[in-house]
Amino acid sequence: MQTATPLTRKAPRPRADALRNRERIVTAAREMFVEFGCEVPLDDVARRAGVGNATVYRNFPDRDALVREVVCSVMDRTVRAAEQALSETGDAFEALERFAHTAADERISALCPMISSTFDQHHPDLEDARRRAESLVAQLMDRAKAAGQLRTDVEYGDLMVGVAQLSRPPAGAGCDNADRFVHRHLQLFLDGMRAPARTTLPGSAVTVEDLRR
């Protein structure tokens, strides 16, 4: 007598309305983290997202999970913008510019400090999002240098420090009036990274490892 092989059941896919609610929560959380910092009450996030408190906690059991999802989603959108620019134009420096300006629009400089202050920096989801961003930007910078577009004495860290310092004030700073100058000054910075270099930079190029120290 043969024993019947048990059927393997696939996990049910989330309903469309459940996915929409999750996206609304992440969008609302990003906005409020930028405006008020990551300690904003999750009840307020639920209110802005137009969902109940239970829906927030069903998707994100704690604040760390929500902050992590917000940061990862911002990094993913920034990477996709650079990938799209590269596929549209084939121009590595233009893709770098798209990456930098999208990072500014996403207010990545206000969100990323939350990583070190609120939760494990080495969570697999965060590490994966960070690796994708670092890998893409490194490839773009190598291609731009090979094409004679990007000065050879700069690295990934130089780009990210510049974006962070020029893009947005810290979360909760309330300096929205500075927003109108962001892309102008960011473009000035990016133009300074173009080859040929007109000056010798002090110090050494800032690497990924330097940023993690």
Buried (B, 14 or more C-beta within 10 A) or exposed (E): EEEEEEEEEEEEEEEEEEEEBBEBBBBBBBBBBBBBBBEBEBEEBBBBBEBEEEBBBBBBEEBBBBBBBBBBBBBBBBBBBBBEBBEEEEBBBBBBBBBBBBBBBBBBBBBBBBBEEBBEEEBEEBEEBBEBBBEBBBBBBEBBBEEEBBBEBBBBBBBBBBBBEBBBBEBBEEEEEEBEEBBEBBBEBBEBBBBEBEEEEEEEBBBBEBBEE
